[in-house]
């Protein structure tokens, strides 16, 4: 089944072409993943995930 996707900060955000499906993102390099009701929420989750990783490196 086709889906729509875009990349944000190097992480692919996908939404399947089925009504009422959430946005899903995965970051295999860091084992990060989540689902969100909106694209804005998915981007905020990615920001938090990557910011936390940067904080862990310092």
C-alpha positions as CSV (number, residue, x, y, z in Angstrom):
1,X,0.0,0.0,0.0
2,X,1.5,3.4,-1.0
3,X,2.3,5.9,1.7
4,X,3.5,9.5,1.9
5,X,6.7,10.4,3.6
6,X,9.1,13.2,4.2
7,X,12.4,13.7,5.9
8,X,12.9,15.9,8.9
9,X,16.4,16.3,10.4
10,X,17.5,13.2,8.6
11,X,14.6,11.0,9.9
12,X,11.9,9.8,7.7
13,X,8.3,10.5,8.8
14,X,5.7,8.3,7.2
15,X,1.9,8.3,7.0
16,X,0.1,5.4,5.3
17,X,-2.6,6.2,2.8
18,X,-5.3,4.9,5.1
19,X,-7.8,7.3,6.8
20,X,-7.0,8.3,10.4
21,X,-3.5,6.7,10.5
22,X,-0.9,8.3,12.6
23,X,2.5,9.7,11.5
24,X,5.2,7.2,12.3
25,X,9.0,7.9,12.5
26,X,11.9,5.6,13.1
27,X,15.6,6.4,13.6
28,X,17.4,3.1,13.2
29,X,20.8,4.5,14.2
30,X,19.6,5.3,17.7
31,X,16.7,2.9,18.0
32,X,14.4,5.8,18.3
33,X,10.7,5.6,17.1
34,X,7.3,7.0,17.9
35,X,3.8,7.8,16.5
36,X,2.0,11.1,16.4
37,X,-1.4,12.4,15.5
38,X,0.0,15.4,13.6
39,X,3.1,16.2,11.6
40,X,3.9,19.0,13.9
41,X,3.8,16.6,16.9
42,X,6.0,14.1,15.0
43,X,8.6,16.8,14.4
44,X,8.5,17.9,18.0
45,X,9.1,14.3,19.1
46,X,12.1,14.1,16.7
47,X,13.5,17.3,18.1
48,X,13.2,16.0,21.7
49,X,14.8,12.7,20.7
50,X,17.8,14.2,18.9
51,X,18.2,16.9,21.6
52,X,18.3,14.2,24.3
53,X,21.0,12.3,22.3
54,X,23.1,15.4,22.1
55,X,22.7,16.0,25.8
56,X,23.9,12.4,26.5
57,X,27.0,13.0,24.5
58,X,28.2,15.9,26.6
